[in-house]
Amino acid sequence: VEAFRSSVNRVEALLAARRTQRLVLLSTSQRYLERTARRVQVAKQQCGKPGQRKLELAKVKAEQLAEAKRTRAEIE
């Protein structure tokens, strides 16, 4: 009886777990699924931003170096 009660408690804990609740919501609620998909898309966009920013900064740096060379040439 004690082993059965322990098993039932374990199953109950697994079913009440937050991860299980999320999986059930994903499979039963269209709204929850759409909201989660939007969160994933936003996170994906955020992951791409540092790479884009790095390219923009490299371009600005190259432009500033070229301008500095032109300025030095004018001074000399």
MOWOBEL-V243166 format. One record per residue. RES is the residue in three letters. SS is DSSP state (2 for helix, 1 for strand, 0 for the rest). BURIAL is 1 if it has 9 or more other C-alpha atoms within 8 Angstrom, else 0. Layout:
res: <RES RES>
ss: <SS SS>
burial: <BURIAL BURIAL>
This chain:
res: <VAL GLU ALA PHE ARG SER SER VAL ASN ARG VAL GLU ALA LEU LEU ALA ALA ARG ARG THR GLN ARG LEU VAL LEU LEU SER THR SER GLN ARG TYR LEU GLU ARG THR ALA ARG ARG VAL GLN VAL ALA LYS GLN GLN CYS GLY LYS PRO GLY GLN ARG LYS LEU GLU LEU ALA LYS VAL LYS ALA GLU GLN LEU ALA GLU ALA LYS ARG THR ARG ALA GLU ILE GLU>
ss: <0 2 2 2 2 2 2 2 2 2 2 2 2 2 2 2 0 2 2 2 2 2 2 2 2 2 2 2 0 2 2 2 2 2 2 2 2 2 2 2 2 2 2 2 2 2 2 2 2 2 2 2 2 2 2 2 2 2 2 2 2 2 2 2 2 2 2 2 2 2 2 2 2 2 2 0>
burial: <0 0 0 0 0 0 0 0 0 0 0 0 0 0 0 0 0 0 0 1 1 0 0 0 1 1 0 0 0 0 0 1 1 0 0 0 0 0 0 0 0 0 0 0 0 0 0 0 0 0 0 0 0 0 0 0 0 0 0 0 0 0 0 0 0 0 0 0 0 0 0 0 0 0 0 0>
